[in-house]
Amino acid sequence: MDSVRASEFGSTDRLGAFGSSTDKLATIRHGAEAGVTEKATKSRKPLWFILGGVVMLLAVAGIVVGVLVAKNVIHTGAHNKSNINDTPAASESAGASAPAYSPGQTQATKTSSPKATGTHTSTSSPSATEAGCSTEKDIPTAFKGTYNDPTTWLDMTDFNCTFTSETVGNLSLVGLNSTWDDSKQANPNVPALNKPWGSYSSNPIRAVNLGGWFSLEPFITPSLFEYDSSLGIVDEYTLCAHLGPKQAATTLEKHYATFITEQDFIDIAAAGLSHVRIPYSYWAVTTYSGDPYVLGVSWRYLLRAIEWARKHGLRVNLDLHAVPGSQNGWNHSGRSGSIDWIIGTDGATNAQRSLDIHNQLSQFFAQDRYKNVIAFYGLVNEPGITIPQNELADWTASAIKVVSGNGVAGTIVFSEALRGLPAWQGELQGYGNDLVIDVHEYVIFDTNLIVFDHSKKVSFVCSTFESQISASLKTSTGFGPTMVGEWSQADTDCAQWVNGVGNGARWTGNFSGESTPYCPTEDSKCSCTLANQPVSSYSSDYKTFLLSFAEAQMSAYETGWGWFYWTWKTESAPLWSYQAGLQGGFMPPVAYNRNWTCSDSVPSFGSLPEYY
């Protein structure tokens, strides 16, 4: 995107003021001369000429100074100071690690606590043009060339591009405008941001994820991973290591600036959705020795994403999708391979690092500006099933203590960690509606489920998934508050790289060395042809199935607190894209206005083949 440059303000107004002063001076001079003798008048003329010349010179000098200030040629203290809040804070150099945290600490000292002012309900925020962009001379040496240096930014859209070293929780405020407006509502069925939501049990979440944006996944954006297989570029870690620091930063910032834009938030709200889940990775905050990740650039874009959500009345579910050491060994955690979080050689160190990161994040997102827009605060996405549950529960309790102690207003979210909802019955109790369990419901990663035919997939959702969620809502049979943080309408695992770069598909029997195909016919007919065809080639029967499968899941998951579809947008995997479903006619045009629920009979899908 083109950068927004600072406007050249002041010249016209100042010239106008200069003209007014000249007219006023002429009037004064005329009055002073009236009624005096010609000799006296003549004797004073040289003096008035001198005074007039001095005034004119001062006015011209004022104009020149004003224009130079406006163009950032002359820099003033007021120009260099951030307009985000009035409280100064310690400077943060790029790459600074999280502040030390000791277990049991519930309230850390904030680096900066923004003052409560009346400006936070303003109906508009100053644009980059209005704020005036900093120039190279405004940037302290310690910040030059870092992600806190606005002169290095690719994209200025909706950012405050005035440099600031101010932080909260040692996290930068750079890019944020000082005012915000919480009066918007996403659609007529939900309250405005500054109004209480009420009960999620009676008014469920209908929402999407913004996957693949700040936490890369090869199947969502395969264009970023199209390298010779011999290079072994299979995740964000290996991609950044291959590109090197400079090229990785350039490549990823271009992705952050273009993959999701404000128009996507507009379209999400128009689709009758109320929330967005925003996955992001720990390197938005910090990196550690040996990490090749791009530090900090995604942080600014994450903050802008929240502001875009606010602008269109969408509430946010913050999702820490990747933690130090990898919580599951899958590519969306940053690095494929082994788990080194809680368990593993550096598991304890990385578990502590994650608490330190949450200590920073929760201080930052406890600010007043986030109390209405951040509805949910996620601790960690999909911890691996090999992590002992008791150790995971202990870490989760510590994280809850940190986040709640720092004053985050949103409901805290923890993952069922691939164990199934029943495993958490009786665990982590005593938080009421301040803690919600997040389950991810898919039928294609389990060979016992992917083999179901199309009708059985729909009926399975309406029976098994719905009953599991209903049971989970009651503490006598489950955990309590329950949401579905991910699901899709994909009926196969055929999308390119959905199982990882270079891996095959269960559907056709070539996943991880397997030889048995798991499409419903379980034979050589099994093919990925249909799933990987353009949407324009989908038959009406297939679209009927996809729509029914989506509506069945929406119906079932609204038994609980609601759902977040995975994901809003992909480059070439339409069965994983809510946007593609809307455009292709196999997603309800308005999420809260549907034609089919689980109480209805499963429709006929005509002659739809079961093997592709």
N, C-alpha and C positions, 0 to 999 in steps of 0.2 A: 504494500500500500504506500501511497505517497505520504510523506511526512506533512503534518500541518505546521506551517511556519507562523512565528509570532506576527501579529498585526502591527502595522505602523500607525500607532494612535497618537493623538495629541497635536499634530501639526495644524489641522484646520481650526480646532478650538482655540489654540493659542494665538493664531493669526487674527482670529475674530476678536479676541480680548485685546490684542494690541491695537486694533483699529478703534475700539471703543475708548481706550485710554487716551488716544490722540485727540479724538473729538472732545472728550471731557477737558483735557488740558487746554485746548483752544478756547473753550467757554470760560474757564477760569481766567485765562489771560485777558480776554475781552472785558470781563467784569472788573478786573484790577485796573485797567487803563481808563475806564469811564470816569469823567468828572475831574481829571487832573489837568494841569497845564501842559501845553505842548512841550515845554522845556523839560518838565519832569518826566513826561512820557518818553521823550527822546533819550534822556539820561538812563532810563531803566531798560531800554531795548537791548543793549548788549547783554545785560544780566539775564533777561528772559530768554534770549537766544541760547546762552550758555546752558541755563537750566533745562530748556526744551531739548537741547542736544543730548544732555546727560540722560534724561528720561528715555529718549528714543534709543540710545545705546543700550541702556539696561534692559529695555523691553526686547530688543533684538537678541541680546545675550540670553534672555530667558527662553526665547523661542528655540535658539540653537541648542541649549542645554536640554530642553524638553525633548526635542527630536532625537538627540543622541542617547538619552536615557531610554526612550521608547524603542530605539533600534539596538539597545544593549551595547552601544559603544562606550557609554559611561555606565558603570555599575554602582548601585546603591545598596546599602544594607537591607533596605526594605525589599528590594528586588530579590536578593539572595535568600531571604528568609522564607521558609515554607509557609503556605497559608493553610496547612492542614490542621494544625492545632497550635495553641499558644504556649505550650509547655516545652522548653528545650530538653533534649535528651543527649546522651552520650553518642558519639559517632560510632558507626559500625563499618569496619573495613570489609571488603569483599572476602567471602570465605570464612568469616568468623564462625566459630563453632557455637553450639548451644550452651547456655549457661549451665553451671554444675547443678545437679539435682540429686538430693539424697532421698531415699525411700522414706515415706511417711510425711514428707513436706507437702503441705496442702496449699500454701499461698506463697508464691515467690514475689520478690520485689520487682515491680514493673519498671522497665527502663524509662517509660514515659506514660503518663496517664492523661489522655486528652481531657480538657475541660469541657464540661457540659455547657453548651451555648444554645442560643435560639436559632442558630443557622442550620441545624441538622434537618429541619423540616422544609427547607427551601424547595421550591418547585423546579429549580434548575441548578445545574452545576456549571462552573466556568469551564469553558473548553480550553484546549491547549492554546488556541489563538488568544483568548481573553486573558489567560494567566500570563502569557509571555514565556517563551522557551529560554532556558538558560543557554549560555554559550560556553565555549571552552574555558574562557577566563573566569567563569563563575564556579568551576568545578575544582574543589581542593585536590591537591596532588594525590592524596591517598585514595581518591575515588575515580580518578581519571581512567577511562577505559573499562571500568567495571559495569555491572548491570545497573548500578545506581547512577550512572552518568547518562543523562538524557541526550547528550550529543551523539551517543553511540546507538540510539534506539532505531530500529527499522521502522516502527509504526508509532505514530503519535495520536491516532484516533481516540478521542475521549480520555486521553491521559492528561494529567497536569504535568507539564514538562519543565516545571521550575524545580531546580535541584533542591533537595533537602537531605540532611544527614539524620533527621529525626527518626526514631524507632520506637516501637512498642514491643516488649518481649524480645528486644534485640532484632526485631524484624522491620525491614524498611517500610516507611510510609511513602516512598517515592512513587509518583504517578497518581496518587489519590487526590481528588478534588475535595474541598473542605465542606461542601454541602451535599445533601442527599434528600430524596423525597420518598417516603414510605406510604404514600396515599394510593398507590396503584393496586389494582386487582387483576389477576391473570384472566379470569373469566367470570361471568355472572353467578356461577355456582359456588364461588369461594370468596372469603372476605378479603378486603384490602390488607396489605402487609401490616399496617398499623392497627389492625383489628384482631382480636383473638380468633384463632382458628376454630376453637371448640374441640369436639371429640373426633379423633381420627377413626374411631370405631363407627361413628355414624356418618362422617364426611371423609371418606378415604382418600389417600394420596393417589393421583393419576399422573404419572411422570415418566421421564426418560433420563438415561445416563448420557453424559457427554464423554463417552469412552474414546480412547485413542488420541486424545487431545494433549493432555499434560503427562499422561503415562502411556507410552507407545505400545501398540499391539500390531504385529505384522499383518494379521488378517484384516484389520480395519484400514490400515494405510500401507498396503503392500508396495507402493511406489517408493517408500523410504528404505525398503529392504531388498531391492532388486539388484543383487550382487551375485557374482559367481559363487556357487555353493562351496567351493574350496576355501573361501575366505572365512567361512563359519560365522557369518553375520546373522544372528538369530534373535537378537533382543536389543534393548537400548544400550546395554553395557557394551556389547561387541560392536554396535554401530558407532558409538561415540569413540571407542578405542581406535577403530579403523579410521574415522574421519580426523581425529586429532582435535584439540581444544578449539582452535579458531574456526575450522570448517564445521565442526559439530554445532557450535553456537550459532553460526550463520544459518545452517540448515534447519535447526530446530526452531529458531525464532521465526523464520519464514513460515514454518508449519503452524506455530502458535498464532501467528497473525492472520493466517488465511483459512485454516481448516474449519474453524467455527468463527462466525462473525455475528454481529448484532442481529442480522436478518434471521439467523437460526433461532434466536430467542423470541423474535416476533412470531415466527412460524410455530414454535412450540406452544406459545400462549394461544395462538389462533386455533390450534388443534384440540383445545379444551383441556390442556394439561396444566398442572398447578405447581409442580416442583421440578427441579433439575438436580440430579446427583452428579457432582463434579469430582471425578477421580484425579488425584495429583500424587506426586512422588516426593520422597524426602529431600531430594536434591533441589527442590524449590527453596529449601530452607538452609541446608548445609550439605557438605560433602566431607569425606574422610580420606585418609592417606590411601592412595591406590585407586580411588574412584575416578573413572573417566567421564562421569556424567557432567552435563552442562549445569553449573551452579547458578541458581537464582533468577535466571531469565524467565522461567515459567511463573515465578512468584508474582511479577507485575501483571502478567496476563490473567492469572487466577483472580487477582483482586479486581481487574476490569470485568471479568466474567461475572463476578458477584454483582457488580454495579449494573451490568446489562440485565441480569436477572431481576434486580430491584426495579429497574426502569420499566419492566414489562410485567410487574406484579408476581413474579415467580419466586417461590421460596427455594432455599438451597439446602442440599444435603452434602456437606463436605466429606469426602471419602479419601482417607490416606491409603492409597492403593499400593504403595511400595515403601517398605521400611528397611533400615540397614540390615544387611545380611540375607535378605529375601525371606519372606515369611512362608513361601510355598514352593519355591524353586521353579516357578513358571515364568514365561517371558513377560507377563504383565506386571510382575514384581520388579522388573528391571533386569534381572539376571536369571537365566535358566540354569538348572542344575540342582545342587543340594541346598537344603535349608540350613541357614546359620543364624537363626533368630530364636531365642530361648534355648533351643538345642543346638548342637554343633560346637566346633572349636571356640568360636567367638560369640556363641549364642547369648551368654549372660551379658557380655559387653554391649551387643547390639540391642538387646532388650532394654538395657538402661539408656542407650542412646535414643531409642524410640520414646521413652518417657521424657527425656530431656527435650526432644523435638515437640512433644505435646505440651510441655511446660511453656515453650515459646509460643506455639500456635494458639493455645488457649488463652494466654494473656492478650495476644493480639486480637483474637476474635471475640473477646469479652467486651471490646469497646462498644459504646452506645450505638454506633452506626451499624452494628451487625445484629443487634438484639431482635429486630423484627424480620430480617431477611434470612438469617441462618437458622433454619428450623431444626436441623439435625447435624450432629457432629460425630463422624465415624472414626473409630479408633484404629482399625486396621482391616484391610480387605482379605478375606479368605485365608486365614492361617491354615497351614498344612495339617492334615489329619494325623501325621506322625508325631506332632507335638503333644505331649501328655496333657490331657484335659485339665488336670488339677493345676499344672504349672501355667497353662494358658489362662485359667480362671484367676489365678493369683496376679498375673501381670495385668489382666483386665481390671481387676479391683484397684490396683495401684494407679492405672491410667485414669480410671473414673475419679479417683481421689484428686489427682492433679488437675484434671479438666474442670471438675465441678468446683474445686477450691479456688480456681482462678476466675470463676464467675461467668463461664459460658452459659448463655441463656437457652440455647437449643437442647433438644433431647439427645442424649448420648446413644450411639449405635454400636453394638458389638456383633460380630459374625458368629453364626452357628458352627463355623469352621469345618464344613463338609461332613459333619457327624450326624446330621439329621436333627430335627427339632426336638424329638423326645429325649435326646441325650442331655438337654439343658433343663429338664424338669427339676425344680428345687434348687438350681444353681443361681448365684448372684442375685439373691432376693433382697428385698427391703428398699428398692429404689422407686417403686411405683411406676408412674408413667414417665419418669425421668430417664429411663433406660429401656431401649427396645432392641429385640433380637432381629437380626437380618438373615434371611435365608435366600439362597439363589436356586431357582427351580428350572432345571433343564431336563429334557428327556433323551438327549442325543449323546451324552457322554457316558451313559450306562448301557452296556450291551443287552441288559435285561429289558430296557425300555425302548431303545432306538428300534428294536425289531418289531414293535407294535405296528399294525397297519394304521392308516389315517384315522379311521373312525375310533379305533381303540385309544389312540393318542388323545383325542378330544375327551372321550369318556373317562380316561384315566385321570386327566387333570381335574375333571368335575367330581370325581369320587375321592381318589387318594390325596391329591394335593389339597383340595378344599377341606377334607376331614382333618388332615395333619395341622393345617393352620388353625382351624376351629379349636382343636385340642390344645394347641400351643398357647392360645389366648387365655386359658384358665390356669392359674397357678396350681390347681389340684391335679391337672393332667399335663401341664407344660410349663413354660417359663413365665408367660404373661404377654405384654405388648409385643406384637409380631408384625414385621413388614417383609415384603419380597423386594429385595434390592436389585435383583437381576432376573430377567427371563427373556426369551425370544420366541418367535414363531417358526424358527428353523426346525424342520422335521428330519434333517440329515446333518451329518458333520462333514459335508462335502466342500464347504467354502474353503478357498485357498488359505492354507496355513492356520485354520481355526484350531488345529491341534498342535501347532508349532511349525516353524519353518522346516521344510523337508520331510515332515511326517505325513503319513497317508490318512485314510479315513476308515473308521469302523464300518461304515455303510458298505464299502466295497471290499473290505477284508485285507487292507494293506497298511493298517495302522500299527506302528511299533512292532513290526515283525509278525503280526497275526496273519493268518491265511483264511479265516472263516469270515465271509461277508455277513453283515448283520442287518441288511435291509429285510423287509418282511418275507421275501421269497427265499432268502438265505441260499442263493445259488449264483451262477454266472450271469444271470440277468441284471444283478445289482449294478446300478450305474449312477454316476454323479452328473449325467448329462443335463437333466431337467433343472436341478438345483443351481447349476452354474450357467444356465442360459440367461439371456437378457430378459428383463421383466416383460418386455413387449411380446415375447413368445409364450408367456404363461397361458395355459388354457383356462377357460372359464371355470372348469371343475377344480383346477388347482387353486385358483384365486378364491373359490368358495371355501375350500378347505383351509387355506391360510387365514382368511377372515374369521372363520368359525374357531380355529385354533387360538387366534388372538383373543376373540371375545370370550371364549371359555376360560382362558387364563385370567383375563381381567375380572370376570365374574367370580372366579374362585378366590383370587387374591384379595378382592375387596371384602371377603369374609373377615380378613384381618385389618391392618391399618392401611393397606393399599400396596401399590406397586410402582417400580421403576423399570421400564423396558431397557434392555441392552441391545442396541444403543441408538442414538439419534441418527447418526450418519456414518456411512462407510464409503470407501472408494468403489468397491466392486463386489460387495456381499449383500445383496438386497434383502435376503431373509433375516438379516441382522440389523436392518435399518428401518427405523420408524418412518423416517422421511420417505424412503423408497416405497414403503407400504402405503403411505398416503397418496403418493404420486401414482402408484400402480393400481389403486383401488382395492387393496386387500388389507386395509386398516380402517377402522371406523373414522370418518372425517372429523367427528367431534367425540372425544374420548368418553364423555359422560352421556352420550346419546347413542345407544346401541340397540341393535335389533334382535339379539340373541343372548340368552343367559344359560347357566347350567341347569336351570329348572325346565328348559325346553329339550325336546328330543334332538339327538344328533342328526343333522341334515344329511342327505345323500350327496356323495361326491361323484356321482355318475360313473363314468368308465375310467376314472383316474387310476393309472397303473400303480402298483404297490412297490415296484422295484426301482423307480426313479421319480 
